[in-house]
Amino acid sequence: MTHADVIIIGGGIAGISAAAELAADLTVLVLEGEAQIGYHSTGRSAAIFIRNYGNDTLRALNAAAAPIFEAPEGISDRSLLSPRGELMVAGEAEMDTLEAYCDGATGIDRLTAAEAAELVPILRPDPIAGAVLERDAQDIDVDRMLQGYARLLKARGGRVVTGAQVQKITRGHSAWQVTAAGEAYTAPVIVNAGGAWADPVAQLAGARAVGIRPYRRSAAIIPAPDGHDVDRWPLFGAITETWYAKPEAGKLMVSPADEDPVDPHDAWPDDMVLAEGLYRFEQAVTHPVTRLEHSWAGLRSFAPDRTPVVGFGGQTEGFFWLAGQGGYGVQTAPALACLTAELITGQTPDLPPETVAALSPKRFGKDIQ
Ligand SMILES: Cc1cc2nc3c(=O)[nH]c(=O)nc-3n(C[C@H](O)[C@H](O)[C@H](O)COP(=O)(O)OP(=O)(O)OC[C@H]3O[C@@H](n4cnc5c(N)ncnc54)[C@H](O)[C@@H]3O)c2cc1C
C-alpha cells in the first residue's frame, strides 16, 4: 500500500500542474488511467492563450496565469508563449455579439473589414461588418508546458503512475483508499482532476456529481491556401464561434467550433459536423478546402455555469474538485494549480476572494460533497 499526502486522479494539464505546485510542500501521487499523460483533452487543444476569453472569473484566472506563462520558473527556461494574435469577425447580424465581447475586454483593437482582410488575405471583406483584434493572444507550447510541470513534480519528489485507471475509492477513518490497476493507495486528500470523467470520479468516491458535461470539439488540418505563407496570420474566426482557423506549422487548423454534448469517451470527429464547419469556413474565405490532412476531436467539459469547479466541497472530508475547465483548461492551468496548492495547504489564495468563491463547488448548494 502506497501512502501520500495527496492523490490526484487524472494526468492532464490540470492534474500534473496542480501536482507540481503541491509537491513543493506535500508528497503527491498522480494516478492516470492512460499509458501517457495528456492523452485526452490536454493533447488535443488549439493551444491558444486569449486574455479576454470567458466570463469575469475566467478573465481573472487568465490574468493570474499570464506571468507564469511568460516566466515559467522551474517549468521551462523560457516563455511558454509565442506571438499569434486573435482576429474575430462579425457579420451585420453578429454585431451584438461583437459588442458584448468588447464590453470589459482589454487590449483589443476594432478593425474595419479591409483591415481584417489585410491581416488575413483569404478573408472575404464583403460579409464583414466589424472585427476585433486581440494582439496579445499567444500560442501556448502545451507539450513543453506539460512535460515541464511533470519534470518539476518529479524533481520535488512527486510521482506519476500511468496505466492506473482508478476503479474504487473508499473513505476510511482518516484517509481515502484508492484502488487502481490492482494497487492500493492511501491519502487524506484526493483531487478530482478527471477532466470529462470528473462526475463519474466523484460518484466513485460517494460524492455528488456537480453536473460537469463533456462537449465534443473537432478540428482538421488543411494545407495552406495556395501561395500564402500563413505563419504570421493570427487565429481568425467568427465572433459567434461557428468556425475558427489557426496557423499550425505552415498549415491551417480549422475547427467547426462544435459543442455537441456527449458522454465521456476517447473522442473522434463526426464527419458531418466537420464538413458543415468547413463549409462555414469556406463561406468566409476566398479559397475552397480541397483536402484534409488530418482530423481529431477532444472534449471540453463545462459545469452548468461554464465556470471551473475548484475547491473542497465541504461535505466529504478531503475531496477536492479541480474540474470543469471547459475550453480554457490549458490557459488557466497555472493559476488553478497555484489556487489548488494554496487551498489544500491552508494558505490564503492570491486570487481575489470573489474569484475563489465563484470557483468553489459550494456554489452548487450545501449538499455538494
Ligand atoms: C479541440 C479543443 C481545443 C481546445 N483549445 C484550447 C485552447 O486553445 N486553450 C485552452 O486553454 N484550452 C483549450 N481547450 C480545452 C483544454 O484542452 C481543456 O480544458 C484541458 O485540457 C483540460 O485539462 P484536464 O487535465 O482537466 O483534462 P484531460 O487532459 O482530459 O485530463 C483528464 C485525465 O483524467 C484521466 N482520468 C479520468 N478518469 C480517471 C480515472 N478513473 N482514473 C485515472 N485517470 C482518470 C483521463 O485519462 C485524462 O487523462 C481545447 C479543447 C479541445 C477539445
The ligand as an SDF file (V2000), in Angstrom:
LIG
                    3D

 53 58  0  0  0  0  0  0  0  0999 V2000
  -10.3590   20.9920  -29.8020 C   0  0  0  0  0  0  0  0  0  0  0  0
  -10.0590   21.6470  -28.4660 C   0  0  0  0  0  0  0  0  0  0  0  0
   -9.4470   22.8880  -28.4540 C   0  0  0  0  0  0  0  0  0  0  0  0
   -9.1020   23.4850  -27.2320 C   0  0  0  0  0  0  0  0  0  0  0  0
   -8.3920   24.6420  -27.2590 N   0  0  0  0  0  0  0  0  0  0  0  0
   -7.9650   25.1890  -26.0980 C   0  0  0  0  0  0  0  0  0  0  0  0
   -7.1420   26.3440  -26.1180 C   0  0  0  0  0  0  0  0  0  0  0  0
   -6.7760   26.8390  -27.1870 O   0  0  0  0  0  0  0  0  0  0  0  0
   -6.7490   26.8700  -24.9120 N   0  0  0  0  0  0  0  0  0  0  0  0
   -7.1180   26.3080  -23.7180 C   0  0  0  0  0  0  0  0  0  0  0  0
   -6.7460   26.8160  -22.6740 O   0  0  0  0  0  0  0  0  0  0  0  0
   -7.8950   25.1980  -23.6870 N   0  0  0  0  0  0  0  0  0  0  0  0
   -8.3150   24.6220  -24.8360 C   0  0  0  0  0  0  0  0  0  0  0  0
   -9.0860   23.5020  -24.8020 N   0  0  0  0  0  0  0  0  0  0  0  0
   -9.5180   22.9780  -23.5120 C   0  0  0  0  0  0  0  0  0  0  0  0
   -8.4250   22.2050  -22.8080 C   0  0  0  0  0  0  0  0  0  0  0  0
   -7.8520   21.2640  -23.6950 O   0  0  0  0  0  0  0  0  0  0  0  0
   -9.0040   21.5160  -21.5670 C   0  0  0  0  0  0  0  0  0  0  0  0
   -9.7310   22.4240  -20.7720 O   0  0  0  0  0  0  0  0  0  0  0  0
   -7.8830   20.9380  -20.7000 C   0  0  0  0  0  0  0  0  0  0  0  0
   -7.0160   20.1340  -21.4770 O   0  0  0  0  0  0  0  0  0  0  0  0
   -8.4800   20.1200  -19.5690 C   0  0  0  0  0  0  0  0  0  0  0  0
   -7.4190   19.5110  -18.8710 O   0  0  0  0  0  0  0  0  0  0  0  0
   -7.7060   18.3600  -17.8400 P   0  0  0  0  0  0  0  0  0  0  0  0
   -6.4190   17.9620  -17.2520 O   0  0  0  0  0  0  0  0  0  0  0  0
   -8.8080   18.7830  -16.9300 O   0  0  0  0  0  0  0  0  0  0  0  0
   -8.3580   17.1680  -18.7130 O   0  0  0  0  0  0  0  0  0  0  0  0
   -7.6740   15.9750  -19.5000 P   0  0  0  0  0  0  0  0  0  0  0  0
   -6.4920   16.4170  -20.2750 O   0  0  0  0  0  0  0  0  0  0  0  0
   -8.7420   15.2940  -20.2710 O   0  0  0  0  0  0  0  0  0  0  0  0
   -7.1470   15.0450  -18.3310 O   0  0  0  0  0  0  0  0  0  0  0  0
   -8.0120   14.2910  -17.5050 C   0  0  0  0  0  0  0  0  0  0  0  0
   -7.3370   12.9630  -17.2700 C   0  0  0  0  0  0  0  0  0  0  0  0
   -8.0340   12.2360  -16.2590 O   0  0  0  0  0  0  0  0  0  0  0  0
   -7.8590   10.8770  -16.5490 C   0  0  0  0  0  0  0  0  0  0  0  0
   -8.8690   10.0990  -15.8130 N   0  0  0  0  0  0  0  0  0  0  0  0
  -10.2100   10.2490  -15.8480 C   0  0  0  0  0  0  0  0  0  0  0  0
  -10.8040    9.3460  -15.0500 N   0  0  0  0  0  0  0  0  0  0  0  0
   -9.8000    8.6150  -14.4890 C   0  0  0  0  0  0  0  0  0  0  0  0
   -9.7770    7.5170  -13.5700 C   0  0  0  0  0  0  0  0  0  0  0  0
  -10.9020    6.9650  -13.0590 N   0  0  0  0  0  0  0  0  0  0  0  0
   -8.5660    7.0060  -13.2150 N   0  0  0  0  0  0  0  0  0  0  0  0
   -7.4000    7.5360  -13.6970 C   0  0  0  0  0  0  0  0  0  0  0  0
   -7.3810    8.5650  -14.5780 N   0  0  0  0  0  0  0  0  0  0  0  0
   -8.5690    9.0930  -14.9610 C   0  0  0  0  0  0  0  0  0  0  0  0
   -8.0370   10.8060  -18.0570 C   0  0  0  0  0  0  0  0  0  0  0  0
   -7.4690    9.6250  -18.6110 O   0  0  0  0  0  0  0  0  0  0  0  0
   -7.3500   12.0810  -18.5110 C   0  0  0  0  0  0  0  0  0  0  0  0
   -6.0170   11.8610  -18.9430 O   0  0  0  0  0  0  0  0  0  0  0  0
   -9.4420   22.8580  -26.0000 C   0  0  0  0  0  0  0  0  0  0  0  0
  -10.0680   21.6160  -26.0140 C   0  0  0  0  0  0  0  0  0  0  0  0
  -10.3650   20.9910  -27.2220 C   0  0  0  0  0  0  0  0  0  0  0  0
  -11.0000   19.6380  -27.2030 C   0  0  0  0  0  0  0  0  0  0  0  0
  1  2  1  0
  2  3  1  0
  2 52  2  0
  3  4  2  0
  4  5  1  0
  4 50  1  0
  5  6  2  0
  6  7  1  0
  6 13  1  0
  7  8  2  0
  7  9  1  0
  9 10  1  0
 10 11  2  0
 10 12  1  0
 12 13  2  0
 13 14  1  0
 14 15  1  0
 14 50  1  0
 15 16  1  0
 16 17  1  0
 16 18  1  0
 18 19  1  0
 18 20  1  0
 20 21  1  0
 20 22  1  0
 22 23  1  0
 23 24  1  0
 24 25  2  0
 24 26  1  0
 24 27  1  0
 27 28  1  0
 28 29  2  0
 28 30  1  0
 28 31  1  0
 31 32  1  0
 32 33  1  0
 33 34  1  0
 33 48  1  0
 34 35  1  0
 35 36  1  0
 35 46  1  0
 36 37  1  0
 36 45  1  0
 37 38  2  0
 38 39  1  0
 39 40  1  0
 39 45  2  0
 40 41  1  0
 40 42  2  0
 42 43  1  0
 43 44  2  0
 44 45  1  0
 46 47  1  0
 46 48  1  0
 48 49  1  0
 50 51  2  0
 51 52  1  0
 52 53  1  0
M  END
$$$$
